[in-house]
Amino acid sequence: MINATATPVVVCLVAVVMLIFAEFRNWYIGRVFCKVIASTAFVLVALGLHATNSRYGQFILIALVFSLIGDVCLLSHRTRFFLLGIASFLFAHIAFALAFGTRTLDIRYLPVGLVIMSCVGSFTLRWLWNYLTKDYKIAVAAYIISIVLMCSFAFALSAATATWVLLVGALAFAASDISVARNRFVARGWINKVWGLPLYYAAQLLFALSVKS
């Protein structure tokens, strides 16, 4: 099992480092190559851990595939592809939430998570609002709702298991989304990728590796 996951994990990490370098050099071909490899690798991690053998694993795998599709869509700067990317990641967040829901939750923490994350989501949406066109306002609002749900379910599951890895992954994923939003709508720049990409891929790997537990 270790051999089945070690290689794609290492490949993913190396590709992420190369991806950040490609972003710094504004090297489009390198960016495409490294991003596709890194994102395919986290899907392979879940497959190597036999994700299809459980409902939890199946939902995680579906979410990871949607993330991969979203990553490919975001390789383009065109509005149509960016909206498709938002849709793909929205479905990924929902699939992650459904995965967490297949396990025993500490239901007391679900409303707590919803309140906390709703406050964070509202603050984020307010920050972005004036930068968004009408179409993006609808898409981003829906997207933030999906993030709130995913993080809240991760909180309830982590509380039930006293293992906080999934919550860390969910929050890292949410934080990486802020870097994408800032780069797209507020201030485009390499610095957004420096912290956003490591958080994003760390989250995906944590989710993929959680299939084994």
Wavefront OBJ file of the C-alpha trace (Angstrom):
o trace
v 0.000 0.000 0.000
v 2.903 2.333 0.801
v 4.465 1.638 -2.600
v 1.147 2.323 -4.315
v 0.943 5.813 -2.819
v 4.527 6.926 -2.211
v 5.378 7.442 -5.871
v 2.367 9.626 -6.822
v 2.778 11.634 -3.587
v 6.409 12.384 -4.421
v 5.519 13.129 -8.041
v 2.812 15.536 -6.890
v 5.139 17.384 -4.512
v 7.932 17.695 -7.071
v 5.478 18.858 -9.742
v 4.111 21.522 -7.385
v 7.605 22.925 -6.808
v 8.182 22.983 -10.561
v 4.751 24.548 -11.081
v 5.580 27.433 -8.756
v 8.818 27.982 -10.682
v 6.899 27.909 -13.980
v 4.473 30.490 -12.596
v 7.390 32.689 -11.526
v 8.939 32.518 -14.997
v 5.534 32.894 -16.668
v 6.282 29.703 -18.605
v 2.928 28.582 -19.967
v 3.921 25.154 -21.306
v 5.705 24.306 -18.073
v 2.704 25.532 -16.125
v 0.343 23.264 -18.058
v 2.650 20.248 -17.866
v 3.385 20.540 -14.137
v -0.191 21.313 -13.115
v -1.683 18.371 -15.002
v 0.940 16.015 -13.547
v 0.485 17.290 -9.977
v -3.306 17.080 -10.153
v -3.337 13.666 -11.805
v -0.995 12.432 -9.087
v -3.415 13.151 -6.222
v -6.117 11.213 -8.064
v -3.687 8.307 -8.422
v -3.002 8.422 -4.677
v -6.691 7.782 -3.951
v -6.868 5.046 -6.582
v -3.762 3.416 -5.112
v -5.551 3.272 -1.771
v -8.549 1.546 -3.400
v -10.902 4.490 -3.073
v -13.600 2.681 -5.044
v -13.993 0.083 -2.290
v -15.969 2.347 0.073
v -18.629 5.043 -0.178
v -16.307 7.459 1.542
v -13.531 6.684 -0.912
v -15.852 6.933 -3.894
v -16.986 10.431 -2.937
v -13.386 11.475 -2.248
v -12.367 10.151 -5.657
v -15.228 11.992 -7.361
v -14.200 15.190 -5.582
v -10.574 14.773 -6.608
v -11.558 14.204 -10.237
v -13.665 17.385 -10.175
v -10.645 19.195 -8.710
v -8.494 17.877 -11.548
v -11.039 19.108 -14.091
v -11.138 22.475 -12.344
v -7.361 22.731 -12.460
v -7.371 22.116 -16.203
v -10.086 24.745 -16.707
v -8.137 27.335 -14.732
v -5.176 26.947 -17.060
v -7.086 29.309 -19.350
v -7.697 32.973 -18.518
v -10.919 33.045 -20.536
v -14.078 33.794 -18.580
v -15.921 30.731 -19.923
v -13.238 28.343 -18.701
v -12.871 30.137 -15.379
v -16.614 29.749 -14.765
v -16.341 26.070 -15.680
v -13.500 25.827 -13.195
v -15.640 27.417 -10.491
v -18.408 24.905 -11.256
v -15.974 21.973 -11.116
v -14.550 23.037 -7.764
v -18.039 23.719 -6.423
v -18.947 20.102 -7.204
v -15.657 19.007 -5.637
v -16.508 20.795 -2.389
v -19.961 19.213 -2.356
v -18.508 15.756 -3.010
v -16.019 16.205 -0.169
v -18.883 17.234 2.145
v -20.856 14.155 1.072
v -17.807 11.989 1.749
v -17.498 13.369 5.268
v -21.226 12.804 5.733
v -20.833 9.068 5.121
v -18.918 8.782 8.377
v -20.070 9.339 11.946
v -20.246 13.060 12.706
v -20.353 14.863 16.029
v -23.564 16.667 15.148
v -23.015 19.249 17.917
v -20.158 20.755 15.948
v -21.979 21.017 12.628
v -23.950 24.197 13.491
v -20.840 25.652 15.126
v -18.911 25.079 11.926
v -21.730 26.520 9.847
v -21.835 29.701 11.932
v -18.063 30.222 11.936
v -17.577 29.446 8.262
v -20.639 31.479 7.250
v -19.075 34.499 8.955
v -15.792 33.903 7.167
v -17.604 33.320 3.867
v -19.679 36.480 4.268
v -16.573 38.536 4.996
v -14.814 37.072 1.943
v -17.788 37.707 -0.330
v -18.081 41.275 0.914
v -14.374 41.815 0.189
v -14.704 40.478 -3.357
v -18.128 41.921 -4.192
v -17.086 45.197 -5.803
v -14.555 43.391 -7.974
v -17.122 40.982 -9.426
v -19.323 41.337 -12.495
v -22.960 40.208 -12.270
v -22.276 36.654 -13.533
v -19.347 36.215 -11.199
v -21.334 37.498 -8.210
v -23.779 34.608 -8.561
v -21.072 32.024 -9.220
v -18.788 33.146 -6.406
v -21.648 33.344 -3.887
v -22.681 29.766 -4.715
v -19.075 28.662 -4.537
v -18.583 30.152 -1.092
v -21.690 28.316 0.136
v -20.133 25.030 -1.010
v -16.930 25.881 0.873
v -18.929 26.623 4.032
v -20.651 23.234 3.792
v -17.417 21.318 3.175
v -15.553 22.927 6.061
v -18.502 22.517 8.438
v -18.810 18.797 7.709
v -15.037 18.422 8.058
v -15.271 20.122 11.456
v -18.031 17.775 12.636
v -16.152 14.695 11.404
v -12.850 15.806 12.908
v -14.559 16.445 16.244
v -16.098 12.978 16.177
v -12.786 11.244 15.456
v -10.531 13.616 17.435
v -8.349 13.659 14.328
v -8.096 17.104 12.807
v -6.351 16.259 9.536
v -9.505 16.588 7.439
v -10.384 19.957 8.959
v -6.844 21.154 8.250
v -7.254 19.959 4.668
v -10.631 21.661 4.282
v -9.350 24.959 5.653
v -6.227 24.754 3.488
v -8.426 24.188 0.436
v -10.594 27.166 1.389
v -7.539 29.371 1.919
v -6.139 28.375 -1.467
v -9.427 29.466 -3.025
v -8.827 32.933 -1.606
v -5.494 33.079 -3.409
v -7.211 32.140 -6.680
v -9.919 34.769 -6.145
v -7.371 37.449 -5.272
v -5.319 36.612 -8.350
v -8.337 36.639 -10.650
v -10.365 39.555 -9.300
v -8.205 41.763 -7.075
v -4.471 41.757 -7.825
v -2.885 39.352 -10.272
v 0.622 38.274 -9.322
v 3.027 35.452 -8.683
v 2.830 35.943 -4.915
v -0.718 34.531 -4.938
v 0.612 31.261 -6.331
v 3.493 31.019 -3.854
v 1.169 30.386 -0.914
v -1.994 29.269 -2.710
v -0.625 26.319 -4.675
v 1.135 24.560 -1.746
v -2.011 24.901 0.385
v -4.202 23.546 -2.408
v -2.089 20.498 -3.204
v -1.463 19.738 0.463
v -5.247 19.692 0.956
v -5.831 17.371 -1.979
v -3.138 14.971 -0.793
v -4.569 14.942 2.746
v -8.002 14.104 1.365
v -6.611 11.423 -0.936
v -4.571 9.825 1.850
v -7.594 9.845 4.186
v -9.100 7.047 2.095
v -6.835 4.563 3.846
v -8.156 5.395 7.338
l 1 2 3 4 5 6 7 8 9 10 11 12 13 14 15 16 17 18 19 20 21 22 23 24 25 26 27 28 29 30 31 32 33 34 35 36 37 38 39 40 41 42 43 44 45 46 47 48 49 50 51 52 53 54 55 56 57 58 59 60 61 62 63 64 65 66 67 68 69 70 71 72 73 74 75 76 77 78 79 80 81 82 83 84 85 86 87 88 89 90 91 92 93 94 95 96 97 98 99 100 101 102 103 104 105 106 107 108 109 110 111 112 113 114 115 116 117 118 119 120 121 122 123 124 125 126 127 128 129 130 131 132 133 134 135 136 137 138 139 140 141 142 143 144 145 146 147 148 149 150 151 152 153 154 155 156 157 158 159 160 161 162 163 164 165 166 167 168 169 170 171 172 173 174 175 176 177 178 179 180 181 182 183 184 185 186 187 188 189 190 191 192 193 194 195 196 197 198 199 200 201 202 203 204 205 206 207 208 209 210 211 212 213
